[in-house]
Amino acid sequence: MTMDNDMMNFEHAASMGLSEDEWQLINKRLGRVPNLCELGIFSAMWSEHCSYKSSKRWLKTLPVDGPHVIEGPGENAGVVAIGDGLAAVFKIESHNHPSFIEPYQGAATGVGGILRDVFTMGARPVALLNALRFGAADHEKTRHLLSGVVLGIGGYGNCIGIPTVGGEVNFDPSYNGNILVNAMAVGLANSDRIFRSAATGAGNPVIYVGAKTGRDGIHGATMASTEFSDETESKRPTVQVGDPFTGKLLMEACLELMASDSVLSIQDMGAAGLTSSSVEMASKGGLGMEIDLDLVPAREEQMSAYELMLSESQERMLMVLKPDATDVARAIFDKWDLDFMPIGQVTDTGRLVLLKDGGTACDIPIAPLVDDAPEYDRPQADVPPRPVIKSGDIVETGRISDILRLLMGTSDLASRRWIYEQYDSQVMADTMAGPGGDAGLIRVHGTNRGLAMTTDCTPRYVEADPKTGGAQAVAEAYRNITAIGATPLAITNNLNFGNPEKPEIMAQLAQSVVGMGEAAKRLDTPVVSGNVSLYNETDGVAIQPCPVIGMVGVIDDVDRAIGSRFTTAGQDVVLLGHSNDGDGWLGMSLYARHVANRKDGAPPPVDLDAERRHGDFLRGQILDGTVSAAHDISDGGLAVALVEMAMQSSIGVDVDMPDTAHCHGWAFGEDQARYLVTLTDATNFITAARAADVPAQKIGTTNASGELKFGTDDAISQIELEKICESVIPDLMKN
């Protein structure tokens, strides 16, 4: 060795997030002590962010195959066939730690990174979504973090010209010191033109393209795999800096190059930068790679091998080209004013060799970095059972209208309009349904086929019962896609948890994956991509567990899709699913939290057979043109779902109250597998539902007054509720 050859010790390894056992294993695999550059490469590739060493065992249990699946987990993004020779390419990924440290750049580069994951597969991105979790609304940092993250998401997505069509936002004190920023992208490609990352052909040129490399983001993957502390601000240099204009140029250049049939393999330089891209490409191809780091385009002087390999500067790609395609490729990247530099070649040695300043900075086998990375079966604590809380277990006081005034004024149910109106949801002119509904809907350009998409998770359910919560996240995503008339196809997941070395946290992770897997299998929505974000803790306090589900579905004719708003007065309103008369499930509900001041109890059970049966029936009725509006019942229960349908129009509803002493449980219970639908003739619909073994009953009629009337003596205007609901977040941001 002639470069970076000051020999390391365990203290250096520990500072990079490696355990003593891992340090000893590295020495054993190399047969010597690594130098700084080599140790940095091992620490990045063995980090939780890159190796999934605590979650891999459980991820392997998820269903990943299906008739629509073209590419499952392991590539930059998942791919499913959607018909007519087209494929949807999609993935969700976290940028939690960077966004807490530097909210604008953390969120912006999260969007940029997930877009690169999609167009690296040969797909043109057509939609963005996000799943955001912030601390308590009145916490001192929430306004600053919320403002920065929203500006970052809009700043990158709007500038690059991709519509943001959906997402979700939660507030909870557990995120005060560790917010969650998960970004999802969906793209379209020809199903026979999918590009992958495995390097091929010893001797083929390895090309660096895109922006220059700087010192931003060094050891970002390692930082994302550790807990926060009071010294969080010192981690600011590990946050990457995004440039959406360069990102747009890189996207167009890569797609043009792919169309020229010059690319053999391609990989985004995401987490761990040049390290992960080179190692993963070589590993997947069963080959080696030699790179001359002196050739890497750098924007700063005298960057070391360690810095060049660990930098996470944005808007960069690594690719292997056909031997005779270099000139064609160079011309394309010159046209787009981007760096294009052959920096090495594929080898058949199975080793990563890095040259720098006339010497060898690194020479290590690739297998231990990937295939031989640690994999842990961490111990799990028992999940304590929670009590069942139903209608009769809580003393009911107050009118439904008064409770709605309270609930709709909480940060849990407040309108997110202030947030999503900062995102461009209409750019590209194919958005059929944007933020604010059950699911986003994009028309496949030039056709009538549509892609539906959503993100969902209810963290309080997962915290109470991880297995049920994991299944419920899939089930709710399934309902949201179904409610607009689309057929759910597949999911991507983002598993956000605390420190997996703690048995109680590991139980949350493992059991939620079990529940997620059972639901994905029963609902025929295999997991085709995803991301794991662990160590989301600050000073030992973990976040509320949050395994986010991103789901994509397809509808053959977007003109048959429906929304969740009441469309006209005089229509029947039907509850599809369990009526829960006098038996509403209030455990872990928003009613229990805000009205009864109870945070205990088990979450509502999930009946996957019922979810499938109810969803299939409703979807068929929507596509037949029977249903004018549909909305799944989730947070806040039936009464809140009615408010949400009314607030999108000037139409109210006369509600037929059940004959029960426990009307609050009926109105606010969060029982699952349920929808509200509106239509002209409830009688035939209910008859058809019951023939399909689906419970259904008429609960009211839409009216022209704009009032929500619960029986004969309890009414509230949807205008009043809308004012309450719409004011919460703007007021938060003004204070």
N, C-alpha and C positions, 0 to 999 in steps of 0.2 A: 504494500500500500504506500502511496506517495501523497495522498490528499486526505484531509480530515482524519488523520490517523492517530490522534491522541486517544489512547485507549480509555474506554468508558468504565464506570463501575456502577454498582447498584443504585447509588444516590442519583446518578444521571438518569437511570432507567425509571426510578420512582418519580422523578420530576416530570417524566413523560407519561405517567399513568400506568406503568407496568408494575406488576407484583414481583416479589422476590422469586417466586416459583417460575414466573414467566421469564425473568431475567436469566435464571439458570438454564431454562429450556432453550433460550436463544443461543447461549454459549455452547450448549450441547449440540444443537443443530449445526452451528457453524464450525464447531471444533476449535473455537478461539473466541476471544473477546471482540465484539464489534467496534467499529469506529463510530464517530458521531453521526455521520450520514446514514450508515447502516442501522444504527440504533433508532434514529428518527423514522426510518422506513418501517422497521418492525413495530415501533410503538403506534404508528398510524394504522398500519394494516391489522394490528391486533387490538385496536380500540373497539369498544362496543359499536361505535358508529359504522365501522367498516367490516368487522368480523362477525357481529351478532353472536358473540361467544356465550352470552347468557340466555339468549332467546332461540338460538338455532334449533335446539332440541324440540322446542314446542312448535316452531314454525313449520317443521317437517311434517307435522300432523295435519296441517290444513289441506283441504281439497284444492287442487290446482289444475285439474283436467276437466274438460267438458267439450261438447261438440262444437262450440264456437271458439275455443281457445286456440290461438296460433302460437303465442309465446307466453309462457308463464314466468314465475319468479326466477331471477338470476340475470336477466338482462336489464338494460337501462329503464325499460318500461314494459308493462304487459300489453298484449295485443289480442283482440278478439275480432272475429269476422262479424260483419253487420249486414251482409248481403250485397248483391250486385258487384262482387269482386272487390269490395271495400273493407277496410279494417279500422277499428277504433284503437288508438294507442293511448294509454293513460297510466298515471302514477301519482301518488301523493307522497310528500316528503316534508320533514320538519326542519325548521330553522329557529328553534326555541331559544337556546342559549345566546346566539348572536343577536336575536331581536330584543332580548332583555337588556343586553349591554349597550346596543346601538340600534334602537327600534327602526329607524328609517332604513338604514343599510341592511340590517338583518332581514327585514321583511322583503326589501327589494331584491336582494340576492337570493332569497328563498324562491321568489317567483322566477327570476332568471335561471336558476339552477334547474327547476322542475321543467321549464320550457326546453332547456337543452336536453334533458333526459328524453323528452318526447321527440324532438326533431332529429336527435341522434339515430332514432329508429327508422328514419326516412319519412316521418309524418309531418304534415303541416299542422301546427297547433291551431285549434279553433275555439277553445274555451279555457277559462281559468275558474277555479273555485278556491275557497279557503276555509279553514276551521280554526277559530281563534279563541283563546281563553285568557282572560285577564283577572286580576285580583278584584277585591271588593270595589264596588263603584265609588265608595267614599274614601278609598285608600289614597294616600298622598301621591303615589306614583302612577295610579291608573290613568289619569287624564293624559299625562305625558306619554306613557307607553301606548295607549290607544291611539292618540293622535299621530305619533310617529309611525306606528305599524300601518295604519290605514293610508297615510301619505306614501309610505314605501311601496305598499302593494299597488296602489293606484299609479304612483310615479313610474314604476317599471311596466306594469301591464298596459296602462294607457299609452305610454310612449312607444312601446313595441307594437301596439295595435292588435292586441288579443282581448276579446271581451271577457269580463268577469261576470259570470251568470248565476252564481250561487255561493252559498257558504253558510256558516253559523258562527255565532259569537256567544260565549258564556262569561259570566262573572262569578267568582267565588274567592273567598279569602285565602284558600290554599294556593292560589296562583299569585299572591302578593309579591313573592320573591322569585318567581319563576314562571313567566308567561309561556303560553304555547302558541306558536305560529306554524300552522301546517298549510302547505300550498299544494294544490292539485292542478294538473294540466291534462287536457284531452286533445288529441290530434287525429287526423284522418290520413290514411295511406292506402295505396293499392295493396291488397292482401298478398300479392306475389312479389312485392318490392319492399320487403322488410329488411333493414340492415342490422347486423349484429356486431358484437365487439370482439369476438375471438380472432386473434391474430393468425394469419395463414402465410405459408410460403417463406421458408428461410431465405434470406437475401433480399426480401421485399423491403422497400424503403418505408421508414417510419417518419411521418410528417407532423410537425407542430403547426397549428393554424389558429388564427384569432388575434386576441389582444396580447400585449407583452406581459411578462411575468414581473411582479413586484414583491415586496415583502409583506403585503397585506394577507391576512388569513393564515399565517404560518401556524401550524399545529391546531387549526380549527377543528379537525375531527377529534383530536385528543381532548380539546376543551369541551366539546359537545358530549364527551363521555365521562365527565367528572361533575361532582356536586359544586354548587355555588357557595360562596361565603361572603363575609363582609368585604373581602378583597376583590369582589367582582369587577369593579371599575378598572382594575389593573389588567384585565383581560381584553380591554378594548382593541389592542393591536391584532388580536386574533380574529376580528370581524372583517369580512371581505367587503370590498367596495364595488358596487355594480355600475354598469354603464348600459342602459337600455338601447341607446343608439347603436353602439357596437354590437350588442346582442342581436339587434335586428339585422345588421349587415352579416353577422356570422350565420344566422339562420338562413338567410337567402342564399349565401354563398354555399353552404353545406347542401341545401336542397338542390341547387343547380348542379353541384358536383355529383351528387348521387344520381341525378338524372342522366349524367354523361356516362354512366356505367364504368367509372374509374375506381370506385371505392371497394376494397375488399373487407375492411372492418373499420369501425369508428367508435370512439369512446369519449364521453364528456370528461373534462378535468373538473370533477366536483370535489367532494370531500377528499382530502389528502392530495389533491392536485395531480401533478405529474407522477407521483408515486402510485396512487391507486389506478390511474388510467394505464400506465405501462405494465404494472404487475398483473392487473386483471386481464388485460388483453393477451398477454403472454401465457398466463395460467390457463385461460379458457381454450387457447389454441394448443396447449401442451408443448409450448415452444419457449424460447428465451428472447431477450432483447438487449441490444447494446445501444447506448445513447451517449452522444458527445454533448455534455452540458455546456460547453463553450459555444455551441451553436444555438442554444435556446434564446429566443428574443427576450431581452430583459430591459426593463425601463429604469432600473437602478444599477449603479456601478458596484463592482466587486462583490457580487452575490456569491455565496459559497454553494457548494454542492448540496449541503443540508437545506439551505434556504430555497434553492431552485426546486428541489424535490418536494418540499413540504409546503410551499406557497399555495394558497388557494385563491390567487387572483382569478377574476371572473372572465367569462366570454372566451374560453380556450377549449380546443379540441385536440385529440391525438388520433391519427388515422394511419392505416396501412393501405397503400395504393398499389394498383397493378404496376409492374415495373416500367411499362411504357406510357404511363398516364401522368407523369410528373409535370410535363410541360403544359398539358391541358389544364391540370389542376392549378398550376401556378397562375395561369392566365385568368382563371376565374377569380382567384383570391386577389390578384392585382386589381381586377376590375372593381371589386368591392372594397379596395383599399385596406386589406387586412394582411397581417403577417402570414407568410407561408415559408416554412423552413424545414427541409429534410434534416433531421437531427440524429438519425440512427438507422438501424436495420433490424429486422427479425432474424433471430439465430435459432439453431437447433440444439443449443447447449443446455436449455432449461435453467439458465442463470440470468440475473439482472446485472449487467456490467455498465458502470457509469464512468465516463472519462471526464477529466477536468484538469485544465492547466498542464497538459502534457502527461498526466499521470492517471492512475486508476483510483477513483474516489469510492467505489463500491464494487464488490464482486461477491454476490451471494446467490444461493439457490432460490428459485421462485416458489417451489413447493411448500417450504415451511411458512412462507408468508400468507398462503391462502389455504391449501388443503390441510396443512398440518397446524393451522392456528388453533389455539385452545378452544375447547368446547366444554362448557360447564353444565352440570345438572345440579343447580343450586337448591338447597333445602327450602321447603315451603312450610309456613305456619298453617295451622288449621284456621279456616275461615269460620268465625263464630256465627251461629244461627241468629237471625233477627226475628222479632215477633211479627206476626201478621196483624196489620192494622187495616180494618175495613170500616164501613160507615158507622156501625154501632159502637165502635171503640173510641170515637171522638164526640164530645158533646157539641152539637151543632147550634150555633147562635148567629143571628144576623140574616138579612135578606141576600139573595143571590146577587142582586144588583150592587149592593154595598161591597160584597166580597170581590166582585169583578172590578170595582173602582180601585180596591186595594191591590189586587193581583196585577192588573194591567199597568199599574204605576211602579212595579218593581223592575229592577234591571233584568230579571229573568225573562220577563214577557214584553218588555218595552220594545217598541219599533226599532229596527236596525237601519232605518232609512238614512239617518245622518251618515252612517258608515257606507252603505252600498251605493249611495248616490255620488260618492267620490270616485267610484269605479266606472269606467266606460263599459256599459253592458251591450251597446248596440253596434260598436265598430265591427266591420266585416259584413254587416247588413244581413246576417242570417239568424239572429237571435229571435226565437219565437216566444220564449218565456225567460225573463231574467230574474234577478234577485227579488225576494219577497214572497215567492210561492213555495209549493212543495218541492219542486225540482226545476232546474234550468233545462231549457230545450233549445237545441241548435239545429237548424235545417242543414242537411248536407247540400252544399252549394250546387245549384243547378238541378236539384231533384226535389222530391216531396218527402224523402226519407228524413227522419229526425233522430238525433241523439239526445237522450235525457240523462241528467247527471245530478248527483246530490252528495252532500257530506253529512254524516250523522253520528252522534254519540250522546249518551246521557250519563255523565260521569258520576252523578250521585247514585245511580243504580249500580254502576260498576263497583263503587266503593262499598256499598252495602252487600252485594253478592256478585263477585266478579264473573262467574259463569253465566248467570242470568243477564247481567249487564252486557257482556260480550255478545250474547245471542240477540239481545234487544236492539243493539246498535245495528246489526245486520237487518233485523226485522223492520225497524223504522225506515231504514234506507229503502228497503223493498217496498214498503207502503208508499213512500214519497214518489218513487218512480212509477208505481202502479197508479197512483191517484191522478196522474195526468194522461194515462192511457198507454204508457210504454211498457215493454216487456223487459224486466231486469235481466242483465246478461252476466256480469262479473263484477268483482270488487277489487279495490286496492285498500290497504289498511295502513294506518300510522299509529303505532303502539307507543303511547306516551306514559311513562311510569317513573317512579322514583328509583331508589338505589336497589338493584336486584340482589345485592349481597345481604339485604335484610329479608328474613324469611317471610314476613308479612307482605312485603312488596313483591317478592317472587311469586307468592301465591296469587296476588292480583293479576300479575302478568300471565302466569301459566293457565289459571282457570278462565280468564277472559278469552284466551286463545282457544281453549276447549269449547267454550260456548259459541264463539265466533265460528269455529269449524263446523259444529253441529248445525248451526243455522245456515251457513253457506252451502253445506251439502244438501240439506232438506229443501232449500229454496232454489237450488240449481244456479248458484252464483259463485263459481269458483274464485279463489284468490289468485290474481295473476301478477300482482306487484305489491310493493309496500316498503315500509321503513320502520325502524325501531329507534325510539329516542328514550334512553334511560338516564338515570342519575339526575332527574328533574327534581332537585331538592336544593334548599338553601338553609345552611346552618342546621342540617339534619332533619328539616321538616319537609316531607314529601308533598307533591301536588296530589289533588284528587285524581285518581287514575283515569286515563282518557284514551281508550283504544278507538280512534276515529275510523269510520268506514266511509270510503268514497265508492259510490256505485254508478255504473253506467248501464243504460238500457237503450232499446231501439224501438221506434214506432215507424211502420211502413208509410204512413200518410200523416204528416204534421197537421193537416186540416182536421183530423179526427181527435187531436189532442184537446183536452179541456183544462180549465184552471180551477182555482179554489174559491173564486168570488161568486156571490149570489148574482145571477144574471137577470132575473125578472121577478116581479111580485106575483103572488098567487101560485107558486110552485110548492109541491110537497117536499118536506125535508125528512129524509129517512136515515135512521141510525143502522149501519151495517155492522154486525158483530154483537157481542154480549151486551145486553141492556143494563145489567148491574143494578136493577131496581132494588134499592135498599141494601145493596151489597157492594158498593163501589170500593175499589182498591185505593186506599189513601196512604199506604206506606211509602215513604220517600217521595211523596207528591209535593208539588208547590203549595197546595192547600195546607198540607200538614206543616210545611216549613213556615209559611207566612201567616196563616190564620190560627192554627192550633199550636204554633211554636213547638213543634216536635220534629226532630231530625233523626229519629230512630225508625225502626220498622224495616221489613223486607220489601224489596222492589216488587212491582207487579210481575207475576209469572208470565213466561212466554210459551205459548202453544204454537209450535212451528207448523203443525198440520193445519191448524186453524188459519194461521197467517197465509199459508199457501192456498188453501181452499177459498178463503175470502178474497184474496188478491186475484186469483184466477177468475173468479166470478165477476168481480167489479170490472176488471180489465175488459172482459168480453162485453159487458153492458155498455161501457164507454165506447168501444170500437163499433158497436151496433148503433150508436147514436141515441141511446136511451137516456143517458145521464147528461145534465147540463153543467154540473159542477161537482167536484169531489174534494175532500180534505181529510187527511188522516188525523186521528185524535191522539195527541201526545201530551206535551207539557201543559198542565192546567186542566186537562180533561175536556169533556164535551162542551161545557159552557164557554170556555176560552176558544175552542175551535169555532163555535158559532160566532163569537165576536170577531175572530180573524176573517171569517167569510163575509161578515157584514161590513167590516171596516174598508174592504176593498171596493165597496159599492155604496150607493145611497139607500140600499134595501135593508129592511129589518126582518124580524122573524117572530111569529107568535108560537111560543113553545108550549106543548101539551105536557104539563108536569105529571110525573108518575104518582100513583097513589101509594106513597110511602112516607114514613116518618123521617127517613134519612135522605132527604132530597139533596143535601150537600154532597154526599157520597156519589149520588147519581150524576150531579152536575160537574163535580171536580175530581172524581176518581180517574186514575190514569191507567185503567185496564187496557190491555193490548189487543192487537188484531181488529181494530175498529176504524170505521170511516163515517163521515157525514156526506150524504149525497143529496142533490136536488134534481127533481125531475117532474114531469107533467102528471104522470099516473103512478102513484105509489102502489096501487093494488096489484097490478101485473108484475111489477118489480119484486114486491115482497113474495108473491107466489113463486116466481122463478127462483128467488133466493132460497126459499125454504126447500124447494125441489133439489137444490144443489147443496143442501145441508148447511146453509149459511143463515144465521139469525138475522132478522131484519124487522124493523118496526117504524111506522111513521111517528115522528115526534113533534111535528109542527108544520107551519106554512109560512112562506116568505110574505112580507108585507111591504107596502109602499111608504109607510110612515117613517121608516128608518129606525124604529124602536125595537129593542129586544124585550119581548114581553114574556115573563115567566109566570104562567098562570094568569089569574085575573087581577092581581093587585101588586105586581112587582114588575116594574119596567124601567128601562134606561135607554137613552138615545145612543146610537152608535157614534154620533158626532161627539158626544161628551167623552165616550171611551177612547175615541181616536185622539182627541186633544190630550187626554191623560197619557196615552200610550206613546204618542209622537213627541212629547215634551221631555221625556226622561233623559235621554242621551244628549240632546242639545243643551239642556240645563246643566248636565254634568260637565260638558265641555266649556261652558261659559264661566263656571265658578273657579 
